[in-house]
Amino acid sequence: MQYQRHDQPGCGGCLLLLLLFSLLTGGFSGLFNFLGFLLYSGIAAVLIFIGIFWGFSYWIKKKVSTYEASQSESHNRFVWLLVQILISIAKIDGVVSKEEISTIQRFFQQNLRYDQTKMYWVKDLIKEAVDSTQSMESLLLEFRNTFAYEPRLILLELIYQVLYTKAQVPDAELKIARDIADYLQIKEYDKRTIEAKYKYGRQQQSGPGTQGSSDQYYAVLGLKPGADKDEIKKAYRKLSMKYHPDKVNHLGQEFRAVAEEKMKEINAAYDFFKHK
């Protein structure tokens, strides 16, 4: 199954809306008299409810389709694959729980700052992914063949972000993230940088004061504690090239923002050691 853009909704309920409009405005006297009888029996109320529900659904589909059409093909494919891969991770134990779906939705809403229209789109993509039988391997193969190295780094970064929204990250899911990194041909240095950043970040949040901050800054740069200034400078330059926001600009503003946030972390780590 490949990503397919959602079409503009049709007007299958327009006749119903026309009938309801005639009822409410007093037109078509014969229809009005007939529906007057139905009103007392409660059927008209049901029709009004159906019309309102259909109208709201039509409005949502229209907004989603308009938003989707306004984005680049690269952006839409990236988000579609991201959702498919996240749901595939959730399917590993054989069931996708409501909590797992809520976690993914919160990630888009809070981490990527999706508004209501974008969230309607994401919820559609999640439903599609839950029903999909496409294997994780085929999804990763498509992603690897479609996107260059830098977007792959962003994907892995996002996967770890989702995992670490949980109070306790299962070892099985961390292993899946590492396997995904291997399949996407992420270099060992970059894998270590991404995973260590979240690991030390969690330790620092749970530890007293600022303990472990030095280790976290080393982790952000993909270095072991005690690295010298030349190693730090070299790591900083290498990461600055990989995570330059311009390299993922085609994916959309929200993913450029992810790269910009990553650059802030890299700069903060470098500044820490530079002034140490």
N, C-alpha and C positions, 0 to 999 in steps of 0.2 A: 504494500500500500504506500502510495506517495502522497505528499502534501498537495491538497487541492484547495484553491481559494473558494470561499463561500459565495454563492451567487446572491444577487439581489433578490429579496423575497417577492413572490408573486402576489396576485390580488385575489386569491381564491375565496376570501371572505368578504369581498367588496359588495356582493349582492346582499349579504346579511346586513352589512352596515347601511346599505341604501334602504332596506326595509325598516331598519331601526330608526333611521333618520326621518323617513316618512311618518313613522309612528309618532315620534317625538315632536315633529313640526306640524302635524295635523294634515299633511297632504294625503292624496289618494283616499278619499273619504270612505270608500268601500273597505279598503284595507284597514283603515283606522277603526271602523265599526267592528270588523271581524276581530282585530287584535284587542279591541276593548273587552270583548268577551273573554279572550285568552288571558287578559290581564287579571281578571277576577279568579281565574283558575290557577294562576301562578306561573303559567307557561311563558308569558311575556317577560317576567322577571328573570327566568332562566335564560331566555334568549338575550336579554340585555347583559347578563353576566358573561355569557359566551362571547358576545360581541366585544365587551370590554377586555376580556382575557385575550381574544384574538388580536385586538388592536394593540394591546401592550406587547404581545409576542412579535407582531409585525414591526413595531417601533424598535424593539431590541435588535431584531435581525437586520433591519435597515441600518442602524448605527454600527453594528459589528461589520457588516459588509462594506460600508463606507470607510470605516477605519482601516480595514484590511486592504482595501484597494489603494489607500493613501500611502501604504508602506511598500518598501522595496521587496522584491522576491527573496533576496538574501535574508532580510529581516524575518519575513514570515516563515521561511523554511527553517531558520535557526530556532525560532521559538517553538515551532511544531516539533522539531527533533528533540529540543530540550525537554518539552512536556512528555513526549513519547519515552524518552530515556528515563526520566524521573519516575514515571508510572511503571516502567519495566523493572526498576529497582524495587519498587513497592510490591510488585507481583512475585518476587523471589520466593516468599513463603506461601504462595498459592492464593493469597487473598489481598485485595486492596481495601484497607480499612478507611472509615470515615475520617479518622484522625490523620492518616497519611495524606488523604486528599486535602484536608484542612491545612496541613503543614505546607503543602505545595502552593495552595491558594494564598496563604499568608505570606509566603516568600515573594510571590509576584506583587502582592499588594504593598508589603512593607519594604522589602529590599529593592525591588525595581520600581516602586511607587506607581503602580498601575492604577488608573482611575476606574470608575465603574464600567465605562464602555469597554475598556481593555480587559477588565475582569470577566465580562460576559463572554468575550472571545476566548479567554483562557479556559473558562469553565466548559465551553463547547469542545475545546481541544482535549481537555481532560476526559470528558465523556467518550470522545472518539478513541483516546488512548486506552482507556479501561476496556473497551470492547474489541480492541485490536488484538490480533494473534501474531503480529509481526515480532520476530525474535530480536533480542538485544543485539546480537551479533550483526544482523542485517541493518539495524538502525545505526550502529557505530560505523559500519562499513560505508553507509551512505554519507554519514557526517564526515568521515575521514576523506572520502573522495570528493566531497563538495567544498569543504572549507580548508583554508591554509592553516599553518601552525598556530598563529596567534589566536584565531577564533577557537581553536581546540583548547588552548590554555584557558580562555574565558569560560568555556563549557565546564572544564574540570573545576575551575574556581567556583562556579555556580553550584555544581554538584556538592562540593564540600560545604558551601554556605547553607544549602538545604539540610544536609546531614547534621550540621552543628547547630541547627535551630532546636534540636532535640536535647532534652536534659541529659540523656545518656545515649551515646552513639553506639549501636551494636557493632561488635567486631566483624560480623558477617557483612554489614553494609560498608564498613571501611575497606574490607577486602574487595568488594565489588568496585568501589571507587578506584582502588589501585589497579584492578584488572582492566577497567575502562581506560585508565591512563596508559597502560601497556598497549591496549588495542589501538588507541589513537596515536601511538608512537610518540608519546610525550617523553622527553629526555629525563634521565634519572635525577639530574640536578633540579629540574623544574618540578618534578613530582615531589621531591623532598621539600622544596621551598613552599609549595602550596599546602601540603599536609601538615608540615611542622608549624606553619603560621597559625592554623586553627587549633592545633594541639596545645601550643604554648599560650595562645589566646585564652583557651578554656581554663588552663591551669592558673593563669594570672587572674582571671575573674574570680576563681574560687579561692585564691590564696590571699594572705594578708598584705595590705599596702601595695607597693609596687614591686614586690618580690618576683623575680623571674623576668622582669622587663628586658634586661640585657640579653637573656637567652631568646626572648621573643624577637628582638631586633636582629639577632644573628639568624634566626629561623626565616624571617622575612626576606633576608638576603641569600638564603640557601647555604649558610655557612655554619660550621661547627664553632662552638664557643672558643674564644682565644685566637681567632683568625687575625692576621696582621693587617695593617692599613692598606697595603698593596692589594691583598685579597679582597678586602672590603670595597676598594675603589673599582676593581675589576668586576666584581659581582654587581655593583651598582650600575655600571655602564651597560653590562649585558642585559640586566632586567629592564633598564630604561628603554632599551631598543625594542625588547619583546612586547612590553606593555604600553608602548606609545599609543595614545587614544586614536590617532589617525589610522592605525592599522586595523581597527575594527569599526571605523566610522560607517562602513556600508551595512553594518548589522542593525543600526538604529541608535537613537539617542540614549536609550536606557543602558545599552551595552557599552557605548562609549563612556557613560558615567561609571560603569563598573571598572573599566580600564583607568579612568581618571582617579577613582578611589584607590585602586591598586598603586598607582603612581604616587599618591600622597603617602601611602604606607612605606613605599620604597624610599621616598625622600626623607621621611621622618626617621627611618632606620639609619640612613646615611648621615643625616645631621647629628644623630645621637652619638655616633662613633667619631664624627669629625670634630666635635666639640668636647670629646671625652678626654 
